[in-house]
Amino acid sequence: MTKRDAIFPANRHALYDVHKYSAAIRSGDLLFVSGQVGSREDGSPEPVFEDQVRRAFANLRGVLAAAGCSFDDVVDVTTFHTDPEAQLESVLAIRAEEIGAPPYPNWTAVGVNWLAGFDFEIKVIARIPTQAGQS
């Protein structure tokens, strides 16, 4: 059985401890990242939607970096939206700034009615790159 290794970013926010979950789990060469929201370090949401989306991406980058990954290593993305019709244009603009060049990862957007006080969440699976000297 493959061992699960918990990954946490250096600037770990309060939600991980309050809700008792890992930021990500490394299993073999895959990284399964928990949904990242636009939370400040104390766990509170950014009040402006666009800032919340940017903070969610920043939190995601921190988790990916803690595992030696970047968005280039992401193969699958799921985003959750409390009001997709009203939010999609803003999300797509911010996404374009964040995800880099093609080929793009798979992406599924899901409309939901509750995200624990947040309006956007992003969850990803990444392949951890092979480090120099490892096989």
Contacts in CASP RR format, 6 or more apart in sequence:
PFRMAT RR
TARGET T0000
AUTHOR 0000-0000-0000
METHOD contacts of the structure
MODEL  1
MTKRDAIFPANRHALYDVHKYSAAIRSGDLLFVSGQVGSREDGSPEPVFE
DQVRRAFANLRGVLAAAGCSFDDVVDVTTFHTDPEAQLESVLAIRAEEIG
APPYPNWTAVGVNWLAGFDFEIKVIARIPTQAGQS
2 27 0 8 1.000
2 28 0 8 1.000
3 27 0 8 1.000
3 28 0 8 1.000
4 25 0 8 1.000
4 26 0 8 1.000
4 27 0 8 1.000
5 25 0 8 1.000
5 26 0 8 1.000
5 27 0 8 1.000
6 22 0 8 1.000
6 23 0 8 1.000
6 24 0 8 1.000
6 25 0 8 1.000
7 22 0 8 1.000
7 23 0 8 1.000
7 24 0 8 1.000
7 25 0 8 1.000
7 26 0 8 1.000
7 31 0 8 1.000
7 63 0 8 1.000
7 66 0 8 1.000
7 67 0 8 1.000
8 16 0 8 1.000
8 22 0 8 1.000
8 23 0 8 1.000
8 24 0 8 1.000
8 63 0 8 1.000
8 66 0 8 1.000
9 23 0 8 1.000
9 59 0 8 1.000
9 62 0 8 1.000
9 63 0 8 1.000
9 65 0 8 1.000
9 66 0 8 1.000
10 62 0 8 1.000
10 66 0 8 1.000
11 41 0 8 1.000
11 62 0 8 1.000
12 23 0 8 1.000
13 39 0 8 1.000
13 40 0 8 1.000
13 41 0 8 1.000
13 42 0 8 1.000
13 43 0 8 1.000
13 59 0 8 1.000
14 39 0 8 1.000
14 41 0 8 1.000
14 42 0 8 1.000
14 43 0 8 1.000
15 37 0 8 1.000
15 39 0 8 1.000
15 43 0 8 1.000
16 22 0 8 1.000
16 23 0 8 1.000
18 43 0 8 1.000
21 34 0 8 1.000
22 34 0 8 1.000
23 33 0 8 1.000
23 34 0 8 1.000
23 36 0 8 1.000
23 63 0 8 1.000
23 66 0 8 1.000
24 31 0 8 1.000
24 32 0 8 1.000
24 33 0 8 1.000
24 34 0 8 1.000
24 63 0 8 1.000
24 66 0 8 1.000
24 67 0 8 1.000
25 31 0 8 1.000
25 32 0 8 1.000
26 67 0 8 1.000
26 128 0 8 1.000
28 128 0 8 1.000
29 127 0 8 1.000
29 128 0 8 1.000
29 130 0 8 1.000
30 125 0 8 1.000
30 126 0 8 1.000
30 127 0 8 1.000
30 128 0 8 1.000
31 64 0 8 1.000
31 67 0 8 1.000
31 69 0 8 1.000
31 73 0 8 1.000
31 125 0 8 1.000
31 126 0 8 1.000
31 127 0 8 1.000
31 128 0 8 1.000
32 125 0 8 1.000
33 60 0 8 1.000
33 63 0 8 1.000
33 64 0 8 1.000
33 123 0 8 1.000
33 124 0 8 1.000
33 125 0 8 1.000
33 126 0 8 1.000
34 63 0 8 1.000
34 123 0 8 1.000
35 80 0 8 1.000
35 121 0 8 1.000
35 122 0 8 1.000
35 123 0 8 1.000
36 56 0 8 1.000
36 57 0 8 1.000
36 59 0 8 1.000
36 60 0 8 1.000
36 63 0 8 1.000
36 121 0 8 1.000
36 122 0 8 1.000
36 123 0 8 1.000
37 45 0 8 1.000
37 52 0 8 1.000
37 55 0 8 1.000
37 56 0 8 1.000
37 59 0 8 1.000
37 115 0 8 1.000
37 116 0 8 1.000
37 118 0 8 1.000
37 120 0 8 1.000
37 121 0 8 1.000
38 45 0 8 1.000
38 46 0 8 1.000
38 51 0 8 1.000
38 52 0 8 1.000
38 53 0 8 1.000
38 54 0 8 1.000
38 55 0 8 1.000
38 56 0 8 1.000
38 59 0 8 1.000
38 118 0 8 1.000
38 120 0 8 1.000
39 45 0 8 1.000
39 46 0 8 1.000
39 55 0 8 1.000
39 59 0 8 1.000
39 118 0 8 1.000
40 46 0 8 1.000
40 55 0 8 1.000
45 52 0 8 1.000
45 117 0 8 1.000
45 118 0 8 1.000
45 119 0 8 1.000
46 52 0 8 1.000
46 54 0 8 1.000
46 55 0 8 1.000
49 87 0 8 1.000
49 90 0 8 1.000
49 119 0 8 1.000
49 120 0 8 1.000
50 90 0 8 1.000
50 94 0 8 1.000
52 118 0 8 1.000
52 119 0 8 1.000
52 120 0 8 1.000
53 90 0 8 1.000
53 91 0 8 1.000
53 94 0 8 1.000
53 120 0 8 1.000
54 94 0 8 1.000
56 120 0 8 1.000
56 121 0 8 1.000
56 122 0 8 1.000
57 94 0 8 1.000
57 98 0 8 1.000
57 122 0 8 1.000
60 71 0 8 1.000
60 122 0 8 1.000
60 124 0 8 1.000
61 70 0 8 1.000
61 71 0 8 1.000
64 70 0 8 1.000
64 71 0 8 1.000
64 73 0 8 1.000
64 74 0 8 1.000
64 124 0 8 1.000
64 126 0 8 1.000
67 126 0 8 1.000
67 128 0 8 1.000
68 128 0 8 1.000
68 129 0 8 1.000
69 126 0 8 1.000
69 127 0 8 1.000
69 128 0 8 1.000
69 129 0 8 1.000
71 98 0 8 1.000
71 99 0 8 1.000
71 100 0 8 1.000
72 100 0 8 1.000
73 126 0 8 1.000
73 127 0 8 1.000
73 128 0 8 1.000
73 129 0 8 1.000
74 99 0 8 1.000
74 105 0 8 1.000
74 124 0 8 1.000
74 125 0 8 1.000
74 126 0 8 1.000
75 105 0 8 1.000
75 106 0 8 1.000
75 125 0 8 1.000
75 126 0 8 1.000
75 127 0 8 1.000
76 105 0 8 1.000
76 106 0 8 1.000
76 124 0 8 1.000
76 125 0 8 1.000
77 105 0 8 1.000
77 106 0 8 1.000
77 107 0 8 1.000
77 108 0 8 1.000
77 122 0 8 1.000
77 123 0 8 1.000
77 124 0 8 1.000
78 107 0 8 1.000
78 108 0 8 1.000
78 109 0 8 1.000
78 110 0 8 1.000
78 122 0 8 1.000
78 123 0 8 1.000
78 124 0 8 1.000
79 91 0 8 1.000
79 107 0 8 1.000
79 108 0 8 1.000
79 109 0 8 1.000
79 110 0 8 1.000
79 120 0 8 1.000
79 121 0 8 1.000
79 122 0 8 1.000
79 123 0 8 1.000
80 109 0 8 1.000
80 110 0 8 1.000
80 111 0 8 1.000
80 112 0 8 1.000
80 115 0 8 1.000
80 120 0 8 1.000
80 121 0 8 1.000
80 122 0 8 1.000
80 123 0 8 1.000
81 87 0 8 1.000
81 88 0 8 1.000
81 91 0 8 1.000
81 109 0 8 1.000
81 110 0 8 1.000
81 111 0 8 1.000
81 112 0 8 1.000
81 119 0 8 1.000
81 120 0 8 1.000
82 111 0 8 1.000
82 112 0 8 1.000
82 113 0 8 1.000
82 114 0 8 1.000
82 115 0 8 1.000
82 118 0 8 1.000
82 119 0 8 1.000
82 120 0 8 1.000
83 119 0 8 1.000
84 109 0 8 1.000
84 111 0 8 1.000
87 119 0 8 1.000
87 120 0 8 1.000
88 109 0 8 1.000
91 109 0 8 1.000
91 120 0 8 1.000
99 105 0 8 1.000
105 124 0 8 1.000
115 121 0 8 1.000
END
